Amino acid sequence: MKFIVPEKFNETTLEEMLIALHIPKKELHWLRMSKDILINNEIQPVKTALSAGDTVTLPDFSEPSSYKKSTKKAVILFEDENLLIASKPPGQKVHPNEPTEHNTLVNDVINTVDSDYVEPVHRLDVDTTGVVLMAKNAYMKKMLDYMLAENNIKRIYIGHVKKNSKIAVQKISAPLGKMPHTNIFHVTRTGKDAVTHITGKTVTDKYEELTIELETGRTHQIRAHMKHLNAPLVGDKLYGGPPSPYLHLYGYKVSFIHPITDEEISVSLNV
């Protein structure tokens, strides 16, 4: 991992910076033993004091991703040295579930970018179109995983329901569990906590368009919560939505403060 030290970490040690970025203890211990840390192209220990503008290169403790390259190119909406945001088309998995699968978004990304490590930070259903955030090294993956768990990565969706659905702007807090012997999730007291925010609604000629923000990230969360409100998404065959050739659910936007540069990253899908 290579980066420029931002102003906020001026006069801190590299170790203090990495602790602030929530690098786990195991990796910190490994770095304390390492002789391969470079600061401004010179070998330095992890306790070296930093200045804003220093160039730091950390040795890689991770194995390359096991995904195979596909024969297709992914649409990359944003990329820097440590992370990227890709656009997933409908009908494609984010990552393989079996070693023989080579046609997922991650396979396309591996075939597109110059990185042998690519790991998704969050996921979308197969039928959902949208933006997916990925890490390009294991350090960034740890940072982004922590940010996601702390709800510091905002994920905004757009979904269509039928007109006159009587859906209001609201917070949906209803635990979800999987129905036995099916791929369907439903609201149940024994399920996992699931929180969805409907933050806006616009009525179009054909639908009611909802702006939806996730607080948690359960499988089929939006789809199951909309079914729970008696307003399944248009084209959602699994949850009984109004007929359409495709699911009307879009992972519209991902936004967050970049853990290294401190810049606001906000990337939207063209829908």
N, C-alpha and C positions, 0 to 999 in steps of 0.2 A: 504494500500500500504506500502510495506517495502523495504528499500533500504539502501545501504552504500553510505555515502557522498563522492563524488569524489574530487580529488585534486583541481579542478577548483572552487569549492565552499568552500574551506577552508577559515575560518574567515569571512564568510558572515552569516547573520541570515537565519533561515529556511524560513521566509517570503520572504526575498530577493531572495533566491534560487527558490522558487515557482513562484515568479513574473517573474524571468528570464526564467523559463520553461513554461510560458504563461498559468498558471492556472488562470481561469477567476475570476473576482472580487467577484462573488457570492460565489464561493467555498472558496476563501480567507477569506471572512467575516465569513463564517461558521467555518473555522479553528481558527479564532481569538477568537471565542466564545467557542471553544471546550476545554474540560478538559481531552481529551483522546489522546493527542499527546505524543508519547514516544520517547525519545532520549536516547539511551543506556539503555533502559528499565526503565527510570525514566520519570515521567510526567513533561512536560515542556511546556511553552507557545510558540507560533509560532515565537516570536521575539528572541528566544534563538540563540546565536551565535554558529555556527557549526565548527567542525574540521574535516579535511579529515579522513575518516575511521569510523566516527560515524555511528551508526545504528539508522535509523529513521523509526518509524512506524506511519503512518497517519491513523486516523479513516476513515472508509468507509462511504461516504455520498450517495452512489448509491444503488439502488435496484438490486437484482440479475437479470441476464438476464432472459427473459421470455421464452426462447427457451427450448423445451423438448429434452431429450436425445433420440438419435436414438438407433438402435441396432448394429450399425457398428462403427468401429474405423477409425479415420482420420489418414492420414499420416502427422506427425508433423516433419518438417524439421529443425526447430529451436525453442527453448523455454527457457525463463528464468522466473523469478518470476513475471514479469509485462507484458510480451508480448509474442507472438508466431507467427510463420509463418507455414502455412499448405499448403498442395498440393491438389488442386481441380481437380478431374477427369472431363472429358467431360460429358455433359449431366446432370450435377448437378448444382442446384442453390447455390449461396453463402449463402443466408439466406432465411427464409420463408417469403412469402408475405401474408399468411393466417395462423391463429392460428392452423389450422388442419394439416399443413405441418410439417412433422417430419423427412424428408429425405434429408435435405440440408447439406452443408458442416458444417455450424455452429452446427447443431444438432449432427453431427458426432464428432465434436471437443469437445462439451460439454460432450459427452460420453467417451472421451479419456483422457482429462486433468483434473487435480484436481483444478478446479476453477468454481464457480457458476456465474461468470461474464465473458462473452466472447462476444466481439463486433468487427465486421470487420471494418477496417479502409478504405478499398477500395474494389471494386467489380470487378468481371469478368462476361462476358456473360455466359449463361448456356452452350453453346457449346464450350467455350474456356477452354483449359487445362491450369493450371498454379498455381503460388504461390500467397497466400493471407495473408496479414499482419493483425493480430488481437490484440486487447488490452485485458488484463486480469483484469483490474480495470478501474474505471471511470477517475482517475487522468491521467493514461497513455493514455486513449482515447482522452482526451483533448489535451495532448501534441502532440500526433501523428496527430490528426486532424489539428492542427496548422501547423505542419511541412508539411503535404500534401498540405494544402492551399498555403504555401509559396514555394512549389516546392522543398522541401528539402528531399523528399523521391523519389528516382529514380526508375521508373518502366520501365523495358526493355522487349520488346516482340520480338518474332520471328514469321514471317508470310511467307507463300509461295504463289507466284503468278506464272502464266505460263511463260515459257521461251519467250525471245524476247519481253518482255513487255515494254522495253525502260524506265523503272523506274530508276531514278537517285537519289543519295543522295541529300536530300533536306529538307526544312522546309515547311510543309503544314499548312497554316493559312487560314481556311475557315469555317465560322460559320455553325452550324448544327441545323436543326429543324426537327420535326417529320412530315411526310406526313399525311394529314388528313385520318382518318379511316383505317390506316395501322400501322404496327410495324416497318416501314422502316424510316430511317433518311436520310436526303439529305442536300446538301449544299444550303443554302438560305440566303439572306441578312437579313432576320428577325430572323435568328437562334441565338443560343448562341455561343460565341467565342469558337473555338476549334483549338488547335495547336498540330500537330503531327510532329515528326522529324524522317525521314528515315536516319539512321546514317551509314548504311553499306549494301552491297549487295554481295552475293556469288552465282555463277551459279553452280548448281548441275546437275546430269544426267537428273533429271525429272523437276526441278523447278528453279526459282530464289528465293533464300532465303534472306529475308529482315530482318535487325535488326532495330527495331522501338522503339522510346522512346516517352512517353506521356508527354506533358507539361500541358494539361488539361485532364479531365476525363469524357467526355460526353458519354452517352449511344451509343454503336455501333460506337464509334469514328473512330477507325482504319478501321473497315469494310466499313463505309460510305466514309471515305477519299480515301480508295483504289478504291472504285467504282467510285468516282469523278475523279480519275486519269485514268479511263478506264482499271484498272488492279485489279478487285475484287479477293479476296483471294480464293485459291483452296478450294473447298468443301463448299463455302458460298452460299447456295441455296437461301437465302433471297435477296442477292445482285448480283445474277447472275454469280457466280464464276464457274470455271471449275469443272466438276463433281468429287466427291470423297465421300467415305462413312462418312467422318468426316471433320470438319472445321480445316484447317491448320493455326491455330492461337494459340500461346502459350504465356502465361504470364511467361516469361523465368526467370526474375531476379527482386528481390527487394533489394535495397541497401540504407543505410542511416546511419547517426551517431546516436548511441543510446543516447537519451536525458539525461539519468541518468549516465550511465557508461562512456560515451564519446567514446566508442569503435565503430569501423566501423563494421556494420552488413551487410553482402552481402550473399544472399541465392539464389541459382539457381536451376532450374528444370532440371532433367535428361531427355533430349529429344534425 
